[in-house]
Amino acid sequence: MHVFQPIDANDLEINPFELYGKHWGAVTAMNGKKVNAMTIAWGGMGVLWGVNTATIYVRQTRYTKEFLDASDTFSISFFNDTYKGALKYLGQVSGRDEDKIKNARLHVNLQDETPFIDEANFVLICKKLYCLDLPTDHFTEGGDGMAEKFYSDEDAGNIHTMYIGQILTMMAR
């Protein structure tokens, strides 16, 4: 396995739509000495407030949200398709009930005291800058049907929190 190398943002040749939407990722954070991760497929990368940022969205009921709220930093790890099963597992099982990272046969590493998943091929280390709950009554006419599609039935009231993190380090294999 190759060692992670830092990459400069100007050298990136990635498609964030593929990273988040097709390949998925795992957000990882620490609360005390405990680490938890979950699969994410919603997010983005860009520039905000004059710095490079990554944005993720986490439902209120997710155990990982407690870790994100307790920590100043988090990571987003992206993988090749051979890890799709492990990512599916991270998204379906709660870290409240088991060590799901270990049971997904993944390993935690640290970069500047921020945990990330070592099997990834691209990692963002982020400093949390901003978080905001996304209530459903803020949808505009252009978002017609989104509240019903994503926040009804068993997900009624289970809104997402948006986390914006300054990208401190980008690493690739």
C-alpha positions in Angstrom: 0.0 0.0 0.0 1.3 3.4 -0.9 1.8 6.2 1.7 -0.4 9.3 1.7 1.2 12.3 0.2 -0.1 15.9 0.6 -1.6 17.5 -2.5 -1.9 21.2 -3.3 -5.5 22.3 -4.2 -4.2 23.7 -7.5 -3.1 20.2 -8.5 -6.4 18.5 -8.0 -8.0 16.7 -10.9 -11.1 15.3 -9.3 -14.8 15.5 -9.9 -16.7 16.3 -6.7 -19.9 15.0 -8.2 -18.4 11.6 -8.8 -16.6 11.6 -5.4 -19.7 12.3 -3.4 -22.5 11.0 -5.6 -21.0 7.9 -7.2 -18.1 6.7 -5.0 -19.4 8.0 -1.7 -17.2 8.9 1.2 -16.9 8.5 5.0 -16.9 11.3 7.4 -14.9 10.6 10.6 -14.6 12.5 13.8 -13.4 12.0 17.4 -15.2 12.5 20.7 -12.7 12.2 23.5 -10.7 9.1 22.6 -13.6 7.4 20.7 -13.8 7.6 16.9 -16.9 7.1 14.7 -17.5 7.3 11.0 -20.5 7.2 8.6 -21.0 7.0 4.9 -21.9 10.3 3.1 -23.1 10.8 -0.4 -24.2 14.5 0.0 -21.5 17.2 0.0 -19.4 19.5 -2.0 -16.1 21.4 -2.3 -15.5 25.0 -3.1 -14.3 28.3 -1.8 -16.1 30.2 1.0 -14.9 33.1 3.1 -11.7 33.1 1.2 -10.7 29.5 2.1 -11.0 26.1 0.5 -14.0 24.3 2.0 -15.8 21.0 2.1 -19.5 20.7 3.0 -21.2 17.7 4.3 -24.8 17.0 5.5 -25.7 14.7 8.4 -29.1 13.8 9.8 -30.0 14.7 13.3 -30.3 11.1 14.4 -26.9 9.9 13.3 -24.5 8.9 16.1 -21.6 10.5 14.1 -23.4 13.9 14.5 -22.5 13.8 18.2 -18.8 13.3 17.3 -18.9 16.2 14.7 -20.5 18.5 17.3 -17.9 17.6 19.9 -14.9 18.0 17.7 -13.1 21.0 16.1 -12.0 18.9 13.1 -13.3 16.0 10.9 -12.1 14.1 7.9 -13.7 13.0 4.7 -12.2 9.9 3.2 -12.9 8.7 -0.4 -12.3 5.2 -1.7 -12.1 3.2 -4.9 -15.1 1.0 -5.7 -13.6 -2.1 -4.0 -14.7 -0.5 -0.6 -18.4 0.0 -1.6 -19.4 -2.9 0.7 -17.6 -1.4 3.6 -19.1 2.0 3.0 -22.6 0.4 2.8 -21.9 -1.2 6.1 -20.8 2.2 7.7 -24.0 3.7 6.5 -26.4 1.0 7.8 -24.9 0.1 11.2 -24.8 2.5 14.2 -21.6 3.1 16.1 -23.7 3.2 19.2 -24.1 -0.6 19.0 -20.7 -1.8 17.8 -17.3 -0.8 16.6 -18.5 -0.5 13.0 -15.2 0.7 11.6 -13.5 -2.4 12.9 -16.4 -4.6 11.8 -16.2 -3.1 8.3 -12.6 -4.2 8.2 -11.3 -0.6 8.1 -8.6 1.1 10.1 -8.3 4.5 11.6 -5.2 6.7 11.1 -4.5 10.2 12.4 -3.4 13.3 10.6 -2.7 16.2 13.0 -4.9 14.5 15.6 -7.8 14.2 13.2 -9.0 10.6 12.5 -9.4 9.3 8.9 -9.9 5.9 7.3 -6.6 4.5 6.3 -7.9 2.5 3.3 -9.0 5.6 1.5 -7.3 6.9 -1.6 -8.1 10.6 -1.1 -8.7 12.3 2.2 -9.7 15.8 3.3 -8.7 17.0 6.8 -11.1 19.8 7.8 -11.5 22.3 10.6 -15.1 22.9 11.4 -16.1 26.5 10.6 -19.9 26.5 10.5 -22.9 24.3 11.1 -26.5 24.9 10.5 -29.7 22.9 10.8 -31.7 22.8 7.6 -35.4 23.1 8.5 -37.9 22.0 5.8 -39.8 25.3 5.9 -36.9 27.0 4.2 -37.4 25.2 0.8 -38.1 27.6 -2.0 -40.5 27.0 -4.9 -37.5 25.6 -6.8 -37.2 22.9 -4.1 -40.8 21.8 -4.7 -41.3 18.3 -3.4 -37.9 18.0 -1.7 -39.3 18.2 1.8 -41.8 15.4 1.0 -39.2 13.3 -0.7 -36.5 13.5 1.9 -38.2 14.4 5.2 -41.5 12.5 5.4 -42.7 9.2 6.8 -40.0 7.6 8.9 -37.7 10.6 8.2 -40.2 13.3 9.4 -38.4 15.8 11.6 -35.1 14.1 11.0 -33.5 17.0 9.2 -29.9 17.4 8.1 -27.3 19.6 9.7 -24.9 21.2 7.2 -21.2 21.3 8.3 -18.7 23.5 6.5 -15.1 22.8 7.1 -12.0 24.6 6.0 -9.8 22.1 4.2 -6.5 22.1 6.1 -4.9 19.1 4.3 -5.6 17.1 1.2 -3.9 13.7 0.9 -3.8 11.1 -1.8 -2.1 7.8 -2.4 
